Amino acid sequence: MYKEKVQVTSIDVDQNLELRLSSLFKLMQSVASNHAESIKAGHWELFEHNLLWVVIRMEVKIYRTPILDEVITIGTHPGVTRSFIYPRYFEIYDSKGKLIIAASSMWAMINKDTRRVMVKPEGIKPIKPESDKDDLPLPEKVSGEANLLVDKRKVKYTEIDLNGHLNNTQYIEFILDTHEPDFYKENRIASISINYDKEIKYGDEVSIYSDKNMPEVVKGSVNGTTNFTAKLEYEKR
């Protein structure tokens, strides 16, 4: 398993001095990217073959939320490739070695120009799978209805990434903003599952819907087409 020690900084936390969910996703993405580079499956290797990594689904279980200045260890490893699906797992431990967060995710390689998913892309070596006792099951498709319009967001330049679309971590920002700050003073996020159904691009206006139930379903759509669906579970503080 590839591991990195990370200190939670002031730009990573919210008003509760806890690691913000979007910051957690950014840290996991960074560690995953570093690991992929180390096994010659990173962005630069894919660019040479006109390919990009995209995440399809992710599930995160948060047993305890890290706090400001805490040092955590983020571990990640690939699972067994299934057709065009590349599983990736994450485990996050505190300074005493206790598991505080676990996540599983499903990734794919797409052609940079056509945006089509590639099965067994040429020039990319097979990725050796690993396993760990703390691995979560792979994420299942999120289901549920969300019909209450709670926000509209137009994608800006600063929100797009090296793939030329809204970064997967930015989706989490959209989801977090469906509640006011006081909500997070009373509740903490215990888990999230998210489907990235269709990419969101610069200039798109994203309509965000919620069912405001517990667990909560949040959907984002562009021109009536669902682009992401998430389900969140909260715990009272």
N, C-alpha and C positions, 0 to 999 in steps of 0.2 A: 504493500500500500504506500502510495506517495503521501507525504505529510508536510505541512508547513505550520509553524507557530505564528500566530497573529495576535497583536494587541488591539483591543477595541478602543478606538480613539473618539474624540469629541465629535467628529463629523459622521461617525457611524451610529450615534445613539439618538433617541428621541427625548421628549420632555421628562420621561421617567428614568433617564440615564441608562436605558436598556438598548441593546442592539436592535436597530430598526429592521423590520423584515426585509425591506429592499436592500439594506446594507448587507444582510446575511446572504442574500442571493448574489450580490456583487462579489462578496468574498469567496463564495463557492465557485462562481464562474472564473474568478482569477486563478484560484488553485487548480481547477480543472484544466484551464488553458495552459498553465505552467507544466502540469503533468503531461498533457498531450504533446507539448513541445519536446519534453524530455524523451518521449518514445517515438519521435519523428512522425507524429500525427497531428501536429499543431497547425495554426493558421497558415504559416509560411509554406509548409509542405503542401497543404491543400490548395493554396493560391497557385502553385506551380501547375496544378492540374485543373484549374478553373473550378474549384470546389469550395464550398463553405460548410461549416458546421451549423446546424440549427437544432434547437431543443423542441421536442414534440410534447412531452408531458413531464411533470415533476410533482413529487409528493414530499412534504417535509413534516416531520414530527418534532415539536419543540418541547422537551421535558423540563428544561429550565432555560430562561433567556439570559445570555451573557450581559454583563454590565460594563459601564465605562472603566477603562484601564485594565480590564481583565485580560489575561493572556490565555488564549485557547489554541488548541491544536486541531487543524482541519485536515482530515484524511480523505482521500478519494482513490477509487480504483474502477477499472472497466469490468463489465460483466460479459457474458457470452453473447456474441453478435447473433442476432436473429434476423435473417433476410437483410433488410435495409436498416434495422434498428440496432443502435449501439447503446446498450445500457451503461449507466455510470452511477456509482453509489458514493455517498458521502457519510462520514461519521465525524462528529465534533466532540472533543473531550475538554474538560476543564483541567486546571493545573494539577489536580490529583488523579487524573486519568479516568474520571467518571464520564460516561456518555451523557451528553446533555442535548444533542440534536442528531437526528438521523434523517437521511434523505435518499430517495432513489429517483432516477431520471432516465428518459429515453431520448436519444439523439439520432439524427440522420445527417447524411451528406447530400447536399443539393448542388446542381450545376449553377454556377454563378450567373449565367446569362438566361437560361430557360427557367430557372427556379424549380426544376423537376428533381424529385428524389432519385438518387443513384443507387442501384443495387450492384454490389461488388465493383466499385469504381476502379478503373485501371490506374496502376501506378502507386496505389496505396497498399502498404503491407497490412496483413491481418493483425488485429489488435489482440494481444494475449490477454485472456480473461483472468480475473482473480476473484476470490470470494472472501467473506468475512462473517463471523458469527453475528455481527450487529446489522447486517444488511436488511433493509426493508424489502418487502415484495415490490415488484415493479408497479408503477402507478396504473390504475385502471382508469377508464374513461369517466370523466366527471359528468354526471347527469343532474337534471333539475331545471326548473324554470325560474326566470328572473324577469319581471315585467315592469318594475317600478324604475322609471328613468331618474337617476340621481346625479348625473353629471354629463357634460360634453367636453371633450378635450381635442384640440387640434394639434397634431404632431409637429413639433418645432425642430429646427436644425440640431439643437443640443441634445435631443432625445434619440437621434438615430446613431447607429454604431457602424463598425467596420464592414458589416454585411449590407449596409445601406437601408436598414429598416429599424423600426422601433426595437430597442434592445429588450430582451426578455426580462431584465430586472426593472425596466421602466413600467412594464405592465403592473408590477407589484406596487409601484408608486400610485398608479391610477386606482388600484384596488384599495390601498390604505386611505386614500382621500375620500372614499365614500362615507367615512365617519368623521365626526368632529373630534378635536383633541380630548375632550372630557370622556368620550367613550373609551379611549385607551388608558385613561386614568383608572377606570373601573374594571376593564377587561384586558386580558392578555391573549395573544394568538397562540393556540396550542397546536394547530396543524393547518396546513394548506395543501390542497391538490389543485393543479392547474393544467388545463389543456391549451396548448398553443395551436389553434386550429388553422389560422391563416395569417400570414405576415401583415403587419401594419406599416405603411410607408409614410415618408415625409408629406405633409400637407393633408393627410387623411383626418377627417373629423370622426372621432370615436365616441359613440353613444354608450354610456355605461349604465347598466341596469342591475338592480339588486332585488332580492325577495325579502330582505331585512328579517329573515328568520334565523334561528340558531339550530344547526349550523347554517351559515349564510351562503347563498349562491350569488355570485357576481358574474355578469357577462359583459363583454365589450363587442360592439358591432360597428361596421362601416357600411353605409348604404344598405342596411338591412341584412347583411351577411355576418354571422357570428365569427368573430376572430379569436376570442378566447373565452373560456368558461372556467371559473374557479369555485371551489368550495372551501370555506374556512370554518374552523371550530374555535370557539373562545372559551376561556375560563375566567370566572370572577376572581378578582384579586382578594 
